Amino acid sequence: MELSRGDLEIRPLTDEDGPILHKWLNDPRVLAYYEGRDKPHDMEMVRERFLSKTDLNDVLVVLFL
């Protein structure tokens, strides 16, 4: 599934999204609403939790460009 309207994009997650997920999951403003400010993710955690899925088409990323 892919959807793009104006500044909003919804699409399957790809391996190339790893660095942006890592950045988001280390931002205190994001962590305050995600898992808590004291739980940043290193790249290995991002790979294990999000990018190691057998079918990345089942995982979507929403981007506001």
C-alpha positions in Angstrom: 0.0 0.0 0.0 1.3 3.4 -0.9 -0.5 6.7 -0.5 0.8 10.2 -1.2 -1.2 13.3 -0.8 0.5 16.7 -0.5 3.0 16.5 2.3 1.8 13.1 3.6 3.2 9.8 2.5 2.3 6.3 3.7 4.3 3.4 2.3 5.9 0.1 3.2 9.0 0.3 5.5 12.3 -0.4 3.7 15.8 -1.1 5.0 16.7 2.4 3.9 14.4 3.8 6.5 16.7 2.5 9.3 18.6 5.8 9.8 15.4 7.9 10.1 13.8 5.4 12.5 17.0 5.6 14.5 16.9 9.4 14.6 13.2 9.4 15.6 13.7 6.8 18.3 16.4 8.9 19.9 14.5 12.2 19.9 13.3 13.0 23.4 10.1 14.6 21.9 9.3 11.3 20.2 10.3 9.1 23.1 8.0 11.0 25.4 5.0 9.5 23.5 6.6 6.2 22.4 8.3 4.2 25.1 9.7 6.9 27.4 12.6 9.3 27.3 14.9 6.7 29.0 14.5 4.1 26.2 16.4 5.3 23.1 17.0 2.8 20.4 20.4 2.0 18.9 20.6 0.8 15.3 20.7 -2.9 16.3 17.4 -2.4 18.2 15.9 -0.7 15.2 17.0 -3.6 13.0 15.6 -6.2 15.4 12.3 -4.5 16.1 11.4 -3.1 12.7 13.6 -4.1 9.9 14.0 -7.8 10.6 10.3 -8.5 9.7 10.1 -11.3 7.1 7.6 -9.2 5.0 8.3 -5.4 5.4 5.1 -4.8 3.3 3.3 -5.6 6.6 5.0 -2.6 8.3 4.1 0.9 7.1 5.9 4.2 7.7 4.0 7.5 7.7 6.0 10.6 6.7 5.0 14.2 6.8 7.4 15.8 4.3 
